[in-house]
């Protein structure tokens, strides 16, 4: 599904785009998506991938900026403030509150606050956007919008900034305000709103940047600041925008796209996790002691032992093979190559991981590495904890087990 989300990002004249189904505007009737007539009755891979997407999915387009041009036009007038400037959270909050207080007394400023909200009600996802525009203590405009079930909170936050800015710009131009200040409590959205490179919700950036440029160009006295503010920290405008976003999730939605990229990728992630868990449960039923070697289902987050650089690539590879049972062991090789001798070098009839770990004379001198941690190889904590896996990795390195037969001699390695 991740691949499917990218179908709207490829050039329209590419061969893949031309072979998309007829419902896509890039479809070329004269081109056949199948390789030959033998597969005429089979669904092509391109059509299969397209079935997980939609012709009206959110689109992303390449953007090329000349090196001599700043990434944000008129950087002295258009500023993106997405960090705390080194201040502690409370200090930064107080700074923002002080800044807003001053701006509310300034008759040249119009302030906008935006927020997004996502929730599931009766099994249906509902996503809302809310914003409020103020000048001084007066509320000039506010709105609640629903953007449909196939979006997520990031989409709402990006759209919220854009809508708040566009309304503030309209008011500023009509009523003579020189300063536009937009506040949002989503740091990622603030950081991305002026970024024209390829990213989810790029459409919001592509509308924002030229509109911001048009507001300040030829008017050196004008300025625009898009500022991140901590959520739920006493900023009245943000609290109001939050309530409006909640209301937006309950109104009839008006989605911009059939589905957004962030929603599609989220679905792909969930589908991947489900398939991993299914494979883990099935594997644990067919392989003896599998749940001891891999006691928990796979997760998206890499295990800490593989985040460390102290394990070399060779040891990392052999550790994975040791845990999965798919490695250079006599028993495993004999499953696929019946002419391979499955015996261990010590004379054992079948070289298994269990044998090499518990009873092979060749590894006896280093077995203490494991017994210091656990006296039982079937102890789940041996393979279910970082310390236990580090002991297993050290055992593999010292004994040299799992190396390819006929390859370099299994020499001890330091760890």
N, C-alpha and C positions, 0 to 999 in steps of 0.2 A: 504493500500500500504506500510505502514511502516513495517508491518509484512512480506509482500512479499519481501522486500529488505533483510530480514534476512535469507531467505531460503538457501543462499550459505554459511551461517555462522554456520549452525547446523552440527553436526557430520554425516559423510556419512552413518554410520551404524544405525543411529536413525530410529525409525519407521516412522516418518514423511518424512525423506529423501527417504526412500525406497518406499513410496507411492506417490511420485511426478510423474508427467506425463512421458511418455516414452521418451520424448525429453531430459529429465534430465539424467545425467550419473549415478545418484544414484537409478534410477528406478529399482524396482525388479518385474519382470512379475508375479511371483507366489503370490504376495500380492495384495489384493483387497482394494482400498481406501474407498469403501462403507461399511457401517456397516452390512448390511444384504441385502437379495435379493429384499426386498420391495423397496429399494431405488436405485435399479440397474440402472434405467433410469434417475436418477437425478445426477447432477454434484456434486461431493464430495466437502466439504469445502476446502480440501487440493488442489484440482485441481483448484477451484475458486481462491484461494489465489495465486497459481502459475501463473494463467492467467494474473496477474498484474505484473509479474516479467519476467525473461528470463533466460534460462540455462547459458547464457554467461554474466550475470550481474557481476559486480565487486565482488570479493570474499574477505572475511575477515577470518582469522584463529586465534585461540588462541595462545598465546605465554606465556611460563612459564620461568621465569628467577630465577636462584638460588639466595636466599637472600644474599649469600656471594659475588655475582658478582654485580658490579655497573650496573645501568640501561644503561649507555653508556660505552662501552669498552674503555680503555685507556683515562679516563677523563682528564688527564693532557695534552693530545695531541689532543683530539677531543672535541671541545667546541661549545655549542649552545648558542648564544647570542640573546635572544628574548625580552629584556627589555632595558630601557634607563639608567639603573644603577642609578636611582634617579635623573637624570639630566632633565632639562626642554627640550622641543622638539628642540628648536633652539640650545641649548648647545650640545645636543646629535648629531644633524646634523653636527655641526662644528667639533665635535670629530671624527665622521665617515669620514668627508672630510679630516681631518688632517691625520687620520690613512691610508686612501687610498693613499694620497700623499706620505707618507713615504714608503708604500709598493711598489709603482710604481718605486721608486728609488732603491728598493731592488731586486737584480738580482736572489734571491732565491725564489721569490713569483710568483704564477700565480693566477689571480683574475677572478672570474666569476660573472656575473650579470644575474639574471633571472626575468621573469615577465610573467603574464598571462593576457588574455583579453577575454571578453565575450560580445557579442552584438547580437541583433536580426536584420536581414536584410531580407526584404520581407517575414516576418512571420517565418523565419527559424533562429534558434539559431546557432551562430557560435562561437566556442571557440578556441583560439589560444595560443600557447606557444612560447616564444622567449628567447634566451639567447646569451650572448657574452662572450668570453674568451679572457683575455688580459694579457700581461706581459709587465710591464713598460707602454709605450705609444703605444705599438704595439697590434693590434688585431690579435689573433692567430686563432680564430674560431668563427663562429656565425651561428645561425640557426633559422628558423621559421617553426613551425609545427602546423597543425590543428588536433584537437582531436575529432571532430564530434559534433553533436547537442545535444547528451544525456550526457552532462557533464556541469560543471559550473566553475566559476572562481577559486574556491578552488582547484579543480582537476588540473586546469592549473598551479596554483602556486606551488603545490606539485611536479608535474611532471617537472616543470621548474627547481626547485632546484636540483632534481635528475639528470636530463640530463646535467645541467651545471656542476654539481660535477663530473659525470662520464667522461665528456669530459676533464675537468680540470685534473682529475686523470690520464687519458691516456697521456695527454701532459706532466704532471709533471714527470711521470715515464719514458717517452721517452727522455725528454730533461733535466732531472736532477733537477727539481725544488723541493724544500723541503717544501714549505708552500702553502697550498691551502686555498683561502679565497673566499667564496661565499656570495653575498649580494642579499637580496630579500626584497621587501617592504610589504610583507604579513606576519604579525606577527604570525598569527595562523599556517601558513605553516612552518615557521621557528621553531616554538615551537614543532611541531609534527613530523618533518622529521626524528628524531632519536628515536621516540617513537614506540616500537614494540607491544604495547598493541592493542586491537581491536579498530579501528577507521577508518573512511573513508580515502581512499588513503593509507591504511596500506601497500599495495604492494610497494609503493615508499619507505617507511621506511625499509621494509624487504630487499630491494635491497641496499639501502644506507648504512645501518649499517655494514653488512659484507664487503662491498666494502671499506668503511672508515677504518674498522679494518685491512683489508689486506694492506692498504697503509701505516699505521703507525707501524704495528706490526714488531718488529725487527729493527725498524729505529727510535730511540729516537730523532733524529734531525728533524723528520718530524712532521707536525701539520696540523690540519684542523679546520677552524672556519666557522660556518654558522651564518651569522649576519643579524639581521633585520635592515633595514634602512628606514627612513620615505620616502614615495613616493613623487615624483615631488618636490624635495628639492635640486636640483642642483647637484645630483650625476650623473655624465655623463654616467657612465656605465648602471645605472638603466634606464635612459632616452632612451638609445639605445635599451636596452632589451624591453622596453615598445613599441617602434616602431616595433621591430621585432615580438612581440606578436600580435600586430594589423595586421601585414602582415600575420602571421600564421593563423589568423581567416579567411583569404580570400583564402588560398590555399586548395587544395583537402585534406579532412581530412583522417587521419589514426588512427581511434579509437582503444584503447586497449581492450575495452569491449563493449558489446552491449549497456550498460548503466552503469553509475556510481551510487554508493550509494547516494551521495549528490544530484544528479539530481533526482533520484527516490523519495527521501524524499521530495525534493522541490515540485515535482508533487503531492505527497500525501498531502502536506500542502495546496497547492492551491485547490485541490479537496475538502478537508475538509472545507475550508473557503467558497467555493461555496455552499456546501451542507448546511452549517450553515445559510448562507444568504437566501437560498431557504426556509429552515424551518422557519426562522424568518418572511419572507414575508407571507408565508402561514398561520402561527399562528396569525399574526397581522390582517388577514382578518376574522378569525373565532372567535377570542376572543375580546369582546367589550373592548375598551380603552387599548388594549394591547400595542399600540405604546406609550402610556403615561407611562406605567410601565417599558417598555424596549424600549426607544426611538431610540436606534441605534442597527444595526445588531451586532451579537457577533463578537469578535475579538480574535486573538491569544494571545494578551497580557492581563493578568489578570487585572481586574479593581483595581485601587488603594485602594479602601475600603477593598478589600480582601487581600491586601498585608500587612495590618496593623494587629498587634497582639492584639490591644486593644479590638477587637471584639472577644468574646468567640465563640467556635465552635457552641454552641446552637443558638446564635444570628445570626451567619453567615448562618446557615442552614435555620432558619426561615425567614431571609431576602430574600434568594433565593426563598423559597416557596411563600413568599408574592409577589415577582415580577413576578413569573411564573404562579401564581394561583394554583399551585399543592401543597397543604398543608393541614393541619388539620383544615379545615373549613367545616361547615355543607353543603354548596352548593357543594363543591368538593367531599366529601364523599358520598353524596346522588347519585352522578352520577354512582357510582360503586356498592353501597350497598343500594338497594331500601328500606330496612327495617330500615335504619338509619334516625333518626329524623333530618331534616336539619335546624330546628329552632334555633335561637340564644337564649342564656340564658335570654336575656331581654324580650323575647316574640315575636321578629320579626320573620315573617314566614320563612325566609331563611337567614341563617348566611352567608353573603358575605364579602369579603375583603372591598368592598366599604362601606358597612353598618358599619362594625367595625371601619373603619377609620373616617367616617364622622358623624354618627348619633347614634351609640350605647351609651347608658348612662354609660356603664361600662368603656368606654375609654374616656369619656368627660373630666375628670380631667387632662388628659395628651395630649389633642388635641392641646394645645397651643404650644407644641414642633414643630408641623408641621406648624401651622399658623404663627409662628415667621419667618419661612422661606418663606412660600407661603400660601396665603389664599385660593387657589384653588388646590384641589388634582389632577386635570387634567392638572396642569401646568407642561409641559415637563421638566422644569428646576428642579423641585422637584426630579425627578428620573434620570435626565440626568446630574447631577453634583455631585461631591464628597460631598460637603456640604449638598446638599439635601438628598442624601442617608444616610449620617451620622445622619441626623435628623430622617429619617424613621427608621433606626436601633435603635435609642434611644427610639422612640415611641414604637417599638415592645418590647424592653427590659422592659420598664416601665409598659406597659399594660399587658404583658404576652400573647398576642394574638398569635395564631398559634401553641399552645402546643397541644400535643396529648390528646384527650378526655379520661378521666379516668386515666390520668397520674398524675404526681405531680401537686399540686395546682399552678395556674398561679400567681406566686409571682413577685413583682417588682424587677428588677435587676439594679444595679448601673452601670453606664458607664462613 
